[in-house]
Amino acid sequence: MADIGPEVLRAEHVGKSFGRIAALRDINLTLRRGEVLGLLGDNGAGKSTLMKILTGYHQPSAGQLYFEGEPVHFRSVAHARSLGIEAVYQDLALVNQLNVHRNMFLQREPVFGGPLGILDERRMRAEAIEMLERMRVRVPSVDVDVAKLSGGQRQAVSIARSVYQKAKVLLLDEPTAAMGVKESALILELIQRLKEGGEVAMIIIAHNYAQIFDVCDRINLIEGGVIEFDKLTSETSVQELTDRVVSEYRSAREGVRLEQRG
Amino acid sequence: MQDTTKRAGGAAGPLRPAEPRSGSLRRTSDVVLRWREASILLACIVLAAYFQFSNSAFLSLSNIKNLIDFTATTAIIGAGEVMVLVCGEVDLSVGMVYALVPFIMHFAAQDGLPAGAAIIVALTAAGVVGLINGAITTLLSVPSFVTTLGAMFLINGLTLTISGGFPIEPEAPAGFAAAFGGNPWVRLAWAVAIAIVLQFVLNRTRFGLHTIATGGNPTAAAEVGIKVTSIKIRNFALCSVLGGFAGIIDAFRIGSIDPLAGGSEIMFMGIASAVIGGTLLTGGSGTIVGALLGALALAILQDGFTLNGVSAFTFDMILGAAILVTMAVNVRLTLWRERGGG
């Protein structure tokens, strides 16, 4: 919780309905530069809908988003990305058949030869190595196809790519899902280092709050399309979150029991 | 902040401890990558040695010219198919474009166009066929197998209609005919030049990189902003133009434009060359030089068995077996490669 910078992203009373179903009802959320926000919630609580609104994939049906203090309306994913909002999806964003540096520069390749578009392989390679070194991401070599990397290494390369594209806000969707302990630690360490760098703000969407608790500055819990819980990690604990989730689970079970009896 | 930067910079490269491993891995992956072409090259050498041993006429000058005739146009069509296969599609209509294009060239010349302009008109028409194939496949989300299957019948019917079903003789100045395939060495030069240029395009240019990305992971490619539709359409057009060019070369070679030439047979030979050469049908990976060598391997088989008096029926059995064996090996190799090279 070192130096938290100015506000980058804010949602005010954001709602989203699909027909008659309200996925999000009243979302209020603030994200500051250099901050890591853990966004927790059950399946269907509205996490992914919120993520899609923040990346410009969906447009909110109510409320207002603010980017760096100014009201903003994301027209598309490309528009949100041009402002510096990047989403990193688990393992989906890389092309397995291409090596690490080609993946990192995909669609932003340095080329020469004008219309011929000949790839400047040497520059891509050098810059990719430098970038990965600076972020201390270990890969066997930038020349191997990413198919050969582990899940954690691939995730790290995706994150490095987004940071390299000058992301101001990184949205990490289940960054450690389906990963072993060692691999998860690798990603969490990378997030920690980015946080220390203080340049990017991050939202981590996760199920496993125990794992991400330590890297987060703040935890938001989303339930039924509303953020029901917003506390600094220094003011809460894994135990408190567990108690909340357990009580929610109990009341859900109670509801099911009543319905079945009903 | 200051401290963090210094620490990160001062770490002197986390890659360093991995350096020796990186070198050997790179070498291994290089060998693996080259292996795809090396294996088909080896197959060509073994086959050529076998046929030379069983019939000393095999490597005579006149038979080498035969080999070139079997190889050149199949290799050119194979090169086009590799580009389409790498972006995750297939073109079944290219053999019919091969038959159609020389007729367009002929009719354009009859209408008074000079030979060069007639060729350009004919190749442009081929490109339009490819554009339509690509547009229907991408914009209407019709699988390319279906789109180009339809185009295959449609273009065949068109060729038979405009030709009346009869072959004709291509007319062009003698020098012109020689430059476009009247001579076996020129045909070989065209095939090799096209293979080298396209190999470069696929592996060293932005267009090639985007083609691989489009076939390898369409979602990711679209997400980073690659115009997947445009990439596919351009590759279909390229494949069609190459098919038409192969048709023109063969028209000048044979000295006759036959509405029944090529067709699905040369198309399947082109795809077989690509696959035997190491291109995957699943997209994202392919080699043009491999397709050239694949076409050569098929030519050696075809020509060698003909020289030895093996019938065409047996040849088809051997071809089928060769495709099955190489595909099985290819799939194993890919799995091995994905597991990290063993």
Boltz contact constraints between the chains, C-beta under 6 A:
constraints:
  - contact:
      token1: [A, 93]
      token2: [B, 220]
      max_distance: 6.0
  - contact:
      token1: [A, 95]
      token2: [B, 213]
      max_distance: 6.0
  - contact:
      token1: [A, 95]
      token2: [B, 216]
      max_distance: 6.0
  - contact:
      token1: [A, 95]
      token2: [B, 217]
      max_distance: 6.0
  - contact:
      token1: [A, 95]
      token2: [B, 220]
      max_distance: 6.0
  - contact:
      token1: [A, 96]
      token2: [B, 216]
      max_distance: 6.0
  - contact:
      token1: [A, 97]
      token2: [B, 212]
      max_distance: 6.0
  - contact:
      token1: [A, 97]
      token2: [B, 216]
      max_distance: 6.0
  - contact:
      token1: [A, 97]
      token2: [B, 284]
      max_distance: 6.0
  - contact:
      token1: [A, 97]
      token2: [B, 285]
      max_distance: 6.0
  - contact:
      token1: [A, 106]
      token2: [B, 224]
      max_distance: 6.0
  - contact:
      token1: [A, 107]
      token2: [B, 224]
      max_distance: 6.0
  - contact:
      token1: [A, 107]
      token2: [B, 225]
      max_distance: 6.0
  - contact:
      token1: [A, 107]
      token2: [B, 226]
      max_distance: 6.0
  - contact:
      token1: [A, 109]
      token2: [B, 206]
      max_distance: 6.0
  - contact:
      token1: [A, 111]
      token2: [B, 206]
      max_distance: 6.0
  - contact:
      token1: [A, 117]
      token2: [B, 205]
      max_distance: 6.0
  - contact:
      token1: [A, 117]
      token2: [B, 206]
      max_distance: 6.0
  - contact:
      token1: [A, 117]
      token2: [B, 207]
      max_distance: 6.0
  - contact:
      token1: [A, 118]
      token2: [B, 204]
      max_distance: 6.0
  - contact:
      token1: [A, 118]
      token2: [B, 205]
      max_distance: 6.0
  - contact:
      token1: [A, 119]
      token2: [B, 204]
      max_distance: 6.0
  - contact:
      token1: [A, 133]
      token2: [B, 13]
      max_distance: 6.0
  - contact:
      token1: [A, 133]
      token2: [B, 14]
      max_distance: 6.0
  - contact:
      token1: [A, 133]
      token2: [B, 15]
      max_distance: 6.0
  - contact:
      token1: [A, 134]
      token2: [B, 8]
      max_distance: 6.0
  - contact:
      token1: [A, 136]
      token2: [B, 14]
      max_distance: 6.0
  - contact:
      token1: [A, 138]
      token2: [B, 14]
      max_distance: 6.0
  - contact:
      token1: [A, 140]
      token2: [B, 18]
      max_distance: 6.0
  - contact:
      token1: [A, 140]
      token2: [B, 21]
      max_distance: 6.0
  - contact:
      token1: [A, 140]
      token2: [B, 22]
      max_distance: 6.0
  - contact:
      token1: [A, 140]
      token2: [B, 25]
      max_distance: 6.0
  - contact:
      token1: [A, 141]
      token2: [B, 22]
      max_distance: 6.0
  - contact:
      token1: [A, 141]
      token2: [B, 25]
      max_distance: 6.0
  - contact:
      token1: [A, 141]
      token2: [B, 26]
      max_distance: 6.0
  - contact:
      token1: [A, 143]
      token2: [B, 26]
      max_distance: 6.0
  - contact:
      token1: [A, 144]
      token2: [B, 29]
      max_distance: 6.0
  - contact:
      token1: [A, 147]
      token2: [B, 338]
      max_distance: 6.0
  - contact:
      token1: [A, 148]
      token2: [B, 340]
      max_distance: 6.0
  - contact:
      token1: [A, 196]
      token2: [B, 4]
      max_distance: 6.0
  - contact:
      token1: [A, 198]
      token2: [B, 1]
      max_distance: 6.0
